[in-house]
Amino acid sequence: MKDSQYLQAPAGALWTFACRLYDQPGVMTCCLDAQDQAGLSVNWLLACAWLSSRGQRLDYNVILGATAWQEWHREVTSPLRSARKHLGVQNRQHSLYAVLKNVELDAEREELAMLERCCAPLTAAEQDVDAATLMQDNLLVYLHSTGLQGEAIEHWQQQLIPLRQGSLRLRDELAGP
């Protein structure tokens, strides 16, 4: 997500936040590990962080209702990612690899726009909930929605600590002095 054309293009609030969060130390690695090892969605992970930075609690029904996102992810983003990865194993220097990477980023951007629209009706969390707790709660809602249970939930809660830390740093940074 570091490509300047993406950071400079007009974007929704979630895309802008996601690009900045993804650049925080350790965030890209832990998100890609979660995607590759557990099939988790990087975009949902970033959306959890975005919502918590806005003081919003993720609702399980929002995830269930994100059918347009699910279809787009399954039919567009995932096949593009698979094609890019397949080509990258053989030859990252191939001109088509860069094209697929850019198109995949466009598909990811569309996913984030869909998630932003899905999350629009969410209201603010209770006043007494701190950002770190809200971030953990949002991640738990998402992790449970994927079918993970018990030790797997605990494992990914630990593996996603850089995401939580990066989200809190970015939230503080955006809040200013």
C-alpha positions as CSV (number, residue, x, y, z in Angstrom):
1,M,0.0,0.0,0.0
2,K,3.0,2.3,-0.1
3,D,2.5,3.1,-3.8
4,S,2.2,6.9,-4.0
5,Q,-0.7,6.8,-6.5
6,Y,-2.8,5.1,-3.8
7,L,-1.9,7.4,-1.0
8,Q,-2.5,10.5,-3.0
9,A,-5.7,9.5,-4.7
10,P,-9.1,10.6,-3.3
11,A,-10.1,8.0,-0.8
12,G,-12.6,7.2,1.9
13,A,-11.7,7.5,5.5
14,L,-11.1,3.8,6.0
15,W,-8.7,3.5,3.0
16,T,-6.7,6.5,4.2
17,F,-6.5,5.1,7.8
18,A,-5.7,1.6,6.5
19,C,-2.8,2.8,4.4
20,R,-1.3,4.7,7.3
21,L,-1.8,1.8,9.7
22,Y,-0.4,-0.7,7.3
23,D,2.9,1.3,7.3
24,Q,3.2,1.1,11.1
25,P,6.0,-1.2,12.4
26,G,5.0,-4.9,12.4
27,V,1.4,-4.3,11.1
28,M,2.0,-5.5,7.5
29,T,3.8,-8.7,8.6
30,C,1.2,-9.7,11.3
31,C,-1.7,-9.0,8.9
32,L,-0.2,-11.0,6.0
33,D,0.7,-13.8,8.4
34,A,-2.9,-13.9,9.6
35,Q,-4.1,-13.9,6.0
36,D,-1.7,-16.6,4.8
37,Q,-1.8,-18.9,7.9
38,A,-5.4,-18.6,9.0
39,G,-7.3,-17.2,6.0
40,L,-8.2,-14.0,7.9
41,S,-9.0,-10.8,5.9
42,V,-6.4,-8.1,6.2
43,N,-9.2,-5.6,5.3
44,W,-11.4,-6.7,8.1
45,L,-8.4,-6.5,10.5
46,L,-7.7,-3.0,9.4
47,A,-11.5,-2.1,9.7
48,C,-11.5,-3.4,13.3
49,A,-8.7,-0.9,14.0
50,W,-10.4,1.9,12.2
51,L,-13.6,1.4,14.0
52,S,-11.9,1.4,17.4
53,S,-10.0,4.5,16.5
54,R,-13.4,6.2,15.9
55,G,-14.8,4.8,19.1
56,Q,-17.1,2.4,17.3
57,R,-17.8,-1.2,18.3
58,L,-18.0,-3.8,15.6
59,D,-21.3,-5.7,15.6
60,Y,-21.3,-9.4,14.5
61,N,-24.4,-8.7,12.4
62,V,-22.5,-6.2,10.3
63,I,-20.0,-8.9,9.4
64,L,-22.9,-11.3,8.5
65,G,-24.6,-8.6,6.4
66,A,-21.5,-7.8,4.4
67,T,-22.6,-10.0,1.6
68,A,-21.4,-7.7,-1.2
69,W,-18.0,-7.6,0.4
70,Q,-17.9,-11.4,0.7
71,E,-18.9,-11.9,-2.9
72,W,-16.3,-9.3,-4.1
73,H,-13.6,-10.9,-2.0
74,R,-14.4,-14.4,-3.2
75,E,-14.9,-13.6,-6.9
76,V,-12.4,-10.7,-7.5
77,T,-9.8,-10.1,-4.8
78,S,-8.9,-13.7,-3.9
79,P,-8.4,-14.8,-7.6
80,L,-6.3,-11.8,-8.3
81,R,-4.2,-12.5,-5.2
82,S,-3.8,-16.1,-6.2
83,A,-2.7,-15.2,-9.7
84,R,-0.2,-12.7,-8.5
85,K,1.3,-15.1,-5.9
86,H,1.5,-17.9,-8.5
87,L,3.3,-15.7,-10.9
88,G,5.5,-14.3,-8.2
89,V,6.7,-17.7,-7.2
90,Q,7.9,-18.2,-10.8
91,N,9.1,-14.6,-11.7
92,R,8.5,-11.4,-9.7
93,Q,10.2,-9.5,-12.5
94,H,7.5,-10.5,-15.0
95,S,5.6,-7.4,-16.2
96,L,2.3,-9.0,-15.5
97,Y,3.3,-9.4,-11.8
98,A,3.3,-5.6,-11.3
99,V,0.0,-5.2,-13.2
100,L,-1.7,-7.9,-11.1
101,K,-0.3,-6.3,-7.9
102,N,-1.8,-2.9,-8.9
103,V,-5.1,-4.4,-9.9
104,E,-5.2,-6.4,-6.6
105,L,-4.6,-3.1,-4.7
106,D,-7.6,-1.6,-6.6
107,A,-9.7,-4.6,-5.6
108,E,-8.6,-4.2,-2.0
109,R,-9.5,-0.5,-2.1
110,E,-13.0,-1.4,-3.3
111,E,-13.3,-3.9,-0.5
112,L,-12.4,-1.2,2.0
113,A,-15.0,1.1,0.5
114,M,-17.6,-1.7,0.9
115,L,-16.6,-2.3,4.5
116,E,-16.8,1.5,5.2
117,R,-20.3,1.5,3.9
118,C,-21.2,-1.6,5.9
119,C,-19.9,-0.1,9.1
120,A,-21.5,3.3,8.5
121,P,-24.6,2.6,10.8
122,L,-22.4,1.6,13.7
123,T,-22.8,3.8,16.7
124,A,-20.2,4.9,19.3
125,A,-19.2,2.5,22.1
126,E,-19.9,3.3,25.7
127,Q,-18.0,6.4,26.9
128,D,-16.0,4.5,29.5
129,V,-14.4,2.0,27.1
130,D,-10.8,2.7,26.3
131,A,-9.4,2.4,22.8
132,A,-7.2,-0.6,23.6
133,T,-10.2,-2.6,25.0
134,L,-12.4,-1.5,22.1
135,M,-9.7,-2.7,19.6
136,Q,-9.4,-6.0,21.3
137,D,-13.2,-6.4,21.5
138,N,-13.5,-5.6,17.8
139,L,-10.9,-8.1,16.9
140,L,-12.6,-10.8,19.0
141,V,-15.9,-10.2,17.2
142,Y,-14.2,-10.6,13.8
143,L,-12.1,-13.6,14.9
144,H,-15.2,-15.4,16.2
145,S,-17.0,-14.6,13.0
146,T,-14.4,-16.5,11.0
147,G,-15.1,-19.7,13.0
148,L,-11.9,-19.6,15.0
149,Q,-12.2,-21.0,18.5
150,G,-10.3,-21.4,21.8
151,E,-6.6,-21.6,21.4
152,A,-6.7,-20.3,17.8
153,I,-8.4,-17.1,19.0
154,E,-5.8,-16.7,21.8
155,H,-3.0,-17.4,19.3
156,W,-4.2,-14.7,16.8
157,Q,-4.9,-12.3,19.6
158,Q,-1.2,-12.6,20.5
159,Q,0.0,-12.5,16.9
160,L,-2.0,-9.4,16.2
161,I,-0.4,-7.3,19.0
162,P,1.5,-5.2,16.4
163,L,-1.8,-4.3,14.8
164,R,-3.3,-3.3,18.1
165,Q,-0.2,-1.3,19.0
166,G,0.0,0.3,15.6
167,S,-3.6,1.3,15.7
168,L,-3.2,3.0,19.1
169,R,-0.1,4.8,17.9
170,L,-1.9,6.0,14.8
171,R,-4.9,7.0,16.8
172,D,-2.8,9.1,19.1
173,E,-0.9,10.6,16.1
174,L,-4.1,11.6,14.4
175,A,-5.5,13.1,17.6
176,G,-2.5,15.4,17.8
177,P,-1.3,17.3,20.8
